[in-house]
Amino acid sequence: MNLQQLRVLVVGCGNIAGGFDAERPASAPPLTHAGAYWRHGGFRLVACVEPDAARREAFMQRWLVEKGYATIDAAAAAGPYDVVSLCSPTALHAAHIAAILSLHPRSLFCEKPVTRSAAETAAAVEVCAAAGVKMAVNHNRRWAPDIVRLQRELRAGAAGQGGPWGAVRSAIGIYNKGILNNGSHLVDLVQMLLGPLELIAAGAPVFDHWPDDPTVPALLQTRAGVPVTLNAAHAADYAIFELQLLTERGMIAMEDGGAGWRVRRIVGSPHFKGYAVLDGGQRTSGEYHASTLAAVGNLHDALTREMPLASTGETALAAQRLCELIGSRSLSRAERAGRGAETDFATSTAQATLAGAFASTRSPATLPTLTEVQAVAPSADGRGPKDLVRAA
Ligand SMILES: NC(=O)c1ccc[n+]([C@@H]2O[C@H](COP(=O)([O-])OP(=O)(O)OC[C@H]3O[C@@H](n4cnc5c(N)ncnc54)[C@H](O)[C@@H]3O)[C@@H](O)[C@H]2O)c1
């Protein structure tokens, strides 16, 4: 089949742009933008933007990119583009989206988080829509074939049409490395599977990786009242991203980010007569690693056949808004605790750092003062007031 060749510009030539695939065998499923574009066959890597000359050169050689530039503005020379992949550091995304729009591409494949704040992401979604630019956001599980099947099955259960699982009773998510950076993947996944969530309560922040993006445990619920918990692990221990769904007909657990699944079915208890329990379950492989190739396939279909995108600016914005709310509730909680007679270091850390992370969502009157932050002693891990001030 002769696929229409779409012209691609990649902005930011690091890990997710191509680095993760650079040394993987050609037969391995692609995990990056460049790897997926090549494997799909319906894209042509016309140009890339990377200020680091050596990295730009290596990327061009590895992925046979025709032109390389140090800035987005300079990349206008090789335009027009059908697709721009935005893979630069998150802090630059808001400015980069504005610059990319001046190149008038047909679509933007944006890495997550779209920007650092829900307000900036909302603005980006709005300007892309106004310019007629199709925006896909790489919450990649929305394209994993097994997760798409599970979504269909769970919807049938929610609609009272049975399916293999029946009704969902509760969901348990486990993550680390930031409510925005990884929590947004988890919130987006649960919203994809179970529909919109509302926040009931947020727990204390865990600063396990980013100084401005703590991991936060939280309790949420779906519109039908299904409880969903987000549980915090510590990024210094190991990376973890898992989801357990307790359903009427058994338990489904996504393990290892979606690389594996464990399904536990109902059996009679071997010990207690008349009791129904869950069996030990079986681990099967997941199709998570097929998601990036499926994503660019969806992008190609969206541009050549007007197919809808599975992960959009709107779905990403919904997840980011909720994550931001979870973060700011966590801050308020830490702040309330800090108003006690003794202000401990953890509370002040939470105040100072979360104030920086979520400043856009809070009134300045409730932010901690510099004196309050400077008054605290250094912690055991060596982070002192200066770090907190910088983070804030
Ligand atoms: N979807 C996912 O699961 C996933 C996984 C990893 C990263 N990400 C996201 O992808 C983005 C990049 O992450 P990464 O891990 O590839 O980072 P990275 O540091 O490996 O790559 C970023 C690249 O952007 C380049 N860059 C810096 N300034 C630039 C500029 N002004 N213009 C163009 N390029 C510039 C850097 O030199 C670097 O090569 C982040 O937003 C991150 O959150 C998403």
The ligand as an SDF file (V2000), in Angstrom:
LIG
                    3D

 44 48  0  0  0  0  0  0  0  0999 V2000
    5.0710   10.4970   26.9830 N   0  0  0  0  0  0  0  0  0  0  0  0
    5.9390   10.1040   27.9020 C   0  0  0  0  0  0  0  0  0  0  0  0
    5.7290    9.1350   28.6150 O   0  0  0  0  0  0  0  0  0  0  0  0
    7.2220   10.8740   28.0550 C   0  0  0  0  0  0  0  0  0  0  0  0
    8.4220   10.2270   28.3570 C   0  0  0  0  0  0  0  0  0  0  0  0
    9.5970   10.9920   28.4450 C   0  0  0  0  0  0  0  0  0  0  0  0
    9.5430   12.3600   28.2690 C   0  0  0  0  0  0  0  0  0  0  0  0
    8.3440   12.9650   28.0050 N   0  0  0  0  0  0  0  0  0  0  0  0
    8.2750   14.4280   27.8070 C   0  0  0  0  0  0  0  0  0  0  0  0
    9.0300   14.7730   26.6510 O   0  0  0  0  0  0  0  0  0  0  0  0
    9.6460   16.0300   26.8270 C   0  0  0  0  0  0  0  0  0  0  0  0
   11.1650   15.8670   26.6290 C   0  0  0  0  0  0  0  0  0  0  0  0
   11.6430   14.9130   27.5540 O   0  0  0  0  0  0  0  0  0  0  0  0
   12.9950   14.0740   27.2640 P   0  0  0  0  0  0  0  0  0  0  0  0
   13.0690   13.0670   28.3530 O   0  0  0  0  0  0  0  0  0  0  0  0
   13.0760   13.6000   25.8610 O   0  0  0  0  0  0  0  0  0  0  0  0
   14.0600   15.2220   27.5260 O   0  0  0  0  0  0  0  0  0  0  0  0
   15.5270   15.3380   26.9420 P   0  0  0  0  0  0  0  0  0  0  0  0
   16.2490   16.2730   27.8340 O   0  0  0  0  0  0  0  0  0  0  0  0
   16.1090   13.9810   26.6880 O   0  0  0  0  0  0  0  0  0  0  0  0
   15.3120   16.0440   25.5110 O   0  0  0  0  0  0  0  0  0  0  0  0
   14.9550   17.3910   25.3610 C   0  0  0  0  0  0  0  0  0  0  0  0
   15.7640   17.9750   24.2110 C   0  0  0  0  0  0  0  0  0  0  0  0
   15.3060   19.3000   23.9360 O   0  0  0  0  0  0  0  0  0  0  0  0
   16.4560   20.0650   23.6380 C   0  0  0  0  0  0  0  0  0  0  0  0
   16.1950   21.4920   23.7690 N   0  0  0  0  0  0  0  0  0  0  0  0
   16.5400   22.3280   24.7970 C   0  0  0  0  0  0  0  0  0  0  0  0
   16.1950   23.5880   24.4770 N   0  0  0  0  0  0  0  0  0  0  0  0
   15.6260   23.5590   23.2500 C   0  0  0  0  0  0  0  0  0  0  0  0
   15.1100   24.5540   22.3850 C   0  0  0  0  0  0  0  0  0  0  0  0
   15.0810   25.8510   22.7430 N   0  0  0  0  0  0  0  0  0  0  0  0
   14.6010   24.1550   21.1840 N   0  0  0  0  0  0  0  0  0  0  0  0
   14.6200   22.8590   20.8240 C   0  0  0  0  0  0  0  0  0  0  0  0
   15.1260   21.8710   21.5940 N   0  0  0  0  0  0  0  0  0  0  0  0
   15.6190   22.2220   22.7930 C   0  0  0  0  0  0  0  0  0  0  0  0
   17.5110   19.5740   24.5970 C   0  0  0  0  0  0  0  0  0  0  0  0
   18.8130   19.9500   24.1940 O   0  0  0  0  0  0  0  0  0  0  0  0
   17.2650   18.0710   24.5180 C   0  0  0  0  0  0  0  0  0  0  0  0
   18.0090   17.4740   23.4640 O   0  0  0  0  0  0  0  0  0  0  0  0
    9.2400   16.5190   28.2100 C   0  0  0  0  0  0  0  0  0  0  0  0
    8.1010   17.3410   28.0710 O   0  0  0  0  0  0  0  0  0  0  0  0
    8.8680   15.2320   28.9380 C   0  0  0  0  0  0  0  0  0  0  0  0
    7.9190   15.4260   29.9760 O   0  0  0  0  0  0  0  0  0  0  0  0
    7.2080   12.2540   27.8870 C   0  0  0  0  0  0  0  0  0  0  0  0
  1  2  1  0
  2  3  2  0
  2  4  1  0
  4  5  1  0
  4 44  2  0
  5  6  2  0
  6  7  1  0
  7  8  2  0
  8  9  1  0
  8 44  1  0
  9 10  1  0
  9 42  1  0
 10 11  1  0
 11 12  1  0
 11 40  1  0
 12 13  1  0
 13 14  1  0
 14 15  2  0
 14 16  1  0
 14 17  1  0
 17 18  1  0
 18 19  2  0
 18 20  1  0
 18 21  1  0
 21 22  1  0
 22 23  1  0
 23 24  1  0
 23 38  1  0
 24 25  1  0
 25 26  1  0
 25 36  1  0
 26 27  1  0
 26 35  1  0
 27 28  2  0
 28 29  1  0
 29 30  1  0
 29 35  2  0
 30 31  1  0
 30 32  2  0
 32 33  1  0
 33 34  2  0
 34 35  1  0
 36 37  1  0
 36 38  1  0
 38 39  1  0
 40 41  1  0
 40 42  1  0
 42 43  1  0
M  CHG  2   8   1  16  -1
M  END
$$$$
